[in-house]
Amino acid sequence: MNLAQHKEQVILKRKENKKLFNRLKKVKSKVLDKLIHPLHDEIFSCTDCLKCANCCNNTGPLFTDKDISRVANHLKIKPSVFAGKYLRIDEDKDYVLKSVPCIFLGSDNRCSIYDVRPKACREFPHTNRIRQSQLLKLTEKNVEVCPAVSEIIEKIKKII
């Protein structure tokens, strides 16, 4: 599925997905993890994120102080210079990119700071993390960004 089709499907299934997420809120955390993690493994075993990069093109990660230091060190600049050049503080008082698409995303969809990328990028889309029950709002949001997450949710619909 291409990104235009993905976007169209997300819009068509918004109500249906909302109902599912409301049901998932009632599922015990360990049960939810046991449901989502195998689907994450299955979907991502045959997903090439470099063909999509929708996350990098349309959203930006949060940068922790550790992320800022690590990336700045990699770029051989001071953390304050890095933050001033590339980041802004959002309404939640978090450091985020000044703009998207990500400045570090190449035309080949490769990340120029991949080895030192922020934790939020390393963990995206977060469907393999424990305590999925605490991440349901984020997962619901990521359905719109990541076709693989959308696919995981469609498989969950068939299971429950």
MARMARFI-29658 format. One record per residue (C-alpha): x, y, z; residue in one letter; residue number from 1. Coordinates in pm, 1 decimal. Example, Ala and Ser with C-alpha at 12.3 -4.5 7.8 and 13.67 -1.06 7.14 Angstrom:
% MARMARFI-29658
- X:Y:Z:rest:nr
- 1230.0:-450.0:780.0:A:1
- 1367.0:-106.0:714.0:S:2
This chain:
% MARMARFI-29658
- X:Y:Z:rest:nr
- 0.0:0.0:0.0:M:1
- 137.1:340.7:-90.1:N:2
- 123.1:637.4:146.9:L:3
- -171.4:803.3:-29.8:A:4
- -375.1:483.1:6.2:Q:5
- -262.3:451.4:367.4:H:6
- -380.6:804.7:444.2:K:7
- -715.0:737.1:275.0:E:8
- -763.4:413.2:471.6:Q:9
- -678.2:583.4:800.0:V:10
- -949.2:841.6:738.3:I:11
- -1204.9:576.5:640.4:L:12
- -1128.5:365.2:947.5:K:13
- -1098.0:642.0:1205.4:R:14
- -1426.1:559.3:1387.7:K:15
- -1361.3:186.3:1370.5:E:16
- -1011.1:234.4:1511.0:N:17
- -1139.9:459.4:1788.9:K:18
- -1377.6:181.7:1897.5:K:19
- -1094.0:-70.5:1893.2:L:20
- -866.8:149.1:2104.5:F:21
- -1147.0:201.7:2355.7:N:22
- -1177.3:-178.2:2381.4:R:23
- -800.7:-220.4:2411.2:L:24
- -794.3:19.4:2708.5:K:25
- -984.0:-247.8:2902.3:K:26
- -734.9:-526.2:2822.9:V:27
- -478.0:-613.5:3089.5:K:28
- -132.2:-481.8:3014.3:S:29
- 42.3:-820.5:2994.2:K:30
- -232.3:-958.5:2771.6:V:31
- -203.6:-657.9:2542.7:L:32
- 174.1:-700.1:2521.0:D:33
- 128.8:-1068.5:2430.2:K:34
- -114.9:-964.1:2159.4:L:35
- 82.3:-677.6:2005.4:I:36
- 445.7:-793.9:2030.2:H:37
- 415.8:-1100.1:1802.4:P:38
- 228.9:-889.6:1547.2:L:39
- 502.7:-625.6:1566.0:H:40
- 764.1:-894.7:1499.9:D:41
- 562.1:-1042.8:1213.3:E:42
- 492.9:-712.2:1038.7:I:43
- 839.8:-564.2:1083.0:F:44
- 1011.3:-884.1:965.9:S:45
- 886.6:-797.9:617.3:C:46
- 872.1:-415.8:635.7:T:47
- 1136.2:-198.4:473.5:D:48
- 1111.9:134.9:652.9:C:49
- 1348.4:291.7:397.6:L:50
- 1075.3:260.7:135.6:K:51
- 841.4:469.7:348.5:C:52
- 1010.9:708.1:595.0:A:53
- 672.7:867.9:658.8:N:54
- 767.9:908.4:1024.0:C:55
- 1075.0:1114.8:934.2:C:56
- 890.1:1309.2:665.7:N:57
- 586.9:1404.8:873.4:N:58
- 670.0:1389.8:1242.2:T:59
- 965.7:1475.9:1457.0:G:60
- 1102.9:1302.1:1763.2:P:61
- 1144.8:1440.3:2111.1:L:62
- 1507.9:1500.3:2199.5:F:63
- 1619.8:1426.7:2554.0:T:64
- 1925.4:1597.8:2701.5:D:65
- 2117.4:1273.3:2640.5:K:66
- 2004.9:1270.9:2276.1:D:67
- 2115.6:1631.4:2230.5:I:68
- 2458.4:1561.2:2379.8:S:69
- 2507.9:1243.0:2178.4:R:70
- 2405.8:1395.6:1844.1:V:71
- 2600.6:1717.1:1909.5:A:72
- 2909.6:1514.5:1995.0:N:73
- 2867.6:1317.3:1670.6:H:74
- 2837.1:1642.9:1474.8:L:75
- 3135.2:1785.6:1666.5:K:76
- 2943.1:2085.7:1795.0:I:77
- 2836.7:2198.4:2141.3:K:78
- 2495.9:2077.7:2262.0:P:79
- 2378.5:2438.3:2293.6:S:80
- 2478.6:2506.2:1932.4:V:81
- 2298.7:2190.0:1816.9:F:82
- 1983.7:2282.3:2009.8:A:83
- 1989.8:2638.0:1880.9:G:84
- 2037.7:2536.3:1520.7:K:85
- 1800.2:2238.6:1491.8:Y:86
- 1557.3:2235.1:1784.2:L:87
- 1277.4:2432.9:1943.2:R:88
- 1088.0:2387.9:2269.1:I:89
- 727.5:2282.4:2211.8:D:90
- 412.3:2350.8:2414.1:E:91
- 494.0:2056.6:2644.3:D:92
- 840.6:2202.4:2712.3:K:93
- 1009.2:1925.7:2511.3:D:94
- 1287.5:1970.4:2259.7:Y:95
- 1165.1:1889.6:1908.7:V:96
- 1289.1:1960.0:1557.6:L:97
- 1231.1:2311.6:1428.4:K:98
- 1072.6:2165.4:1115.8:S:99
- 982.4:1847.4:932.9:V:100
- 1081.3:1658.0:729.4:P:101
- 1372.4:1575.4:954.1:C:102
- 1683.7:1766.5:856.1:I:103
- 1885.4:1445.9:894.4:F:104
- 1675.2:1249.6:642.7:L:105
- 1851.7:1198.1:311.7:G:106
- 1690.8:1178.0:-32.0:S:107
- 1741.4:799.7:-10.7:D:108
- 1536.4:792.2:313.8:N:109
- 1848.8:713.1:515.0:R:110
- 1924.0:893.7:837.7:C:111
- 2257.1:1075.6:845.0:S:112
- 2274.8:1037.3:1224.9:I:113
- 2130.5:684.3:1238.7:Y:114
- 2392.5:544.8:1479.3:D:115
- 2330.5:827.7:1728.0:V:116
- 1964.3:902.3:1652.1:R:117
- 1731.7:1004.7:1935.9:P:118
- 1577.3:740.0:2158.0:K:119
- 1232.9:827.0:2019.9:A:120
- 1353.7:735.9:1669.1:C:121
- 1520.7:413.7:1784.4:R:122
- 1201.5:301.8:1956.2:E:123
- 951.0:416.2:1692.0:F:124
- 673.9:304.8:1649.2:P:125
- 693.0:171.8:2006.1:H:126
- 480.9:-137.7:1939.2:T:127
- 752.9:-367.9:2072.3:N:128
- 786.4:-191.4:2407.1:R:129
- 644.4:-340.1:2724.6:I:130
- 331.4:-196.2:2887.3:R:131
- 149.3:-128.3:2563.1:Q:132
- -152.1:-26.7:2770.5:S:133
- 38.1:290.0:2865.9:Q:134
- 116.1:362.0:2500.3:L:135
- -229.4:321.5:2345.5:L:136
- -276.7:693.8:2275.6:K:137
- 60.6:703.7:2105.1:L:138
- -14.5:387.4:1907.5:T:139
- -349.8:528.9:1799.9:E:140
- -168.7:839.7:1675.3:K:141
- 100.4:630.3:1505.6:N:142
- -162.5:442.9:1301.9:V:143
- -186.9:761.8:1099.0:E:144
- 189.3:790.5:1053.1:V:145
- 310.8:433.8:1011.6:C:146
- 154.2:188.1:766.5:P:147
- 307.8:-99.1:966.7:A:148
- 126.0:11.1:1283.3:V:149
- -193.6:35.7:1081.4:S:150
- -136.7:-321.6:965.8:E:151
- -81.7:-437.0:1324.8:I:152
- -412.0:-276.3:1425.3:I:153
- -595.2:-440.1:1134.5:E:154
- -463.7:-780.0:1245.8:K:155
- -575.6:-711.4:1603.4:I:156
- -927.4:-641.0:1473.5:K:157
- -935.5:-990.2:1324.2:K:158
- -815.7:-1149.1:1648.1:I:159
- -1046.7:-983.6:1899.8:I:160
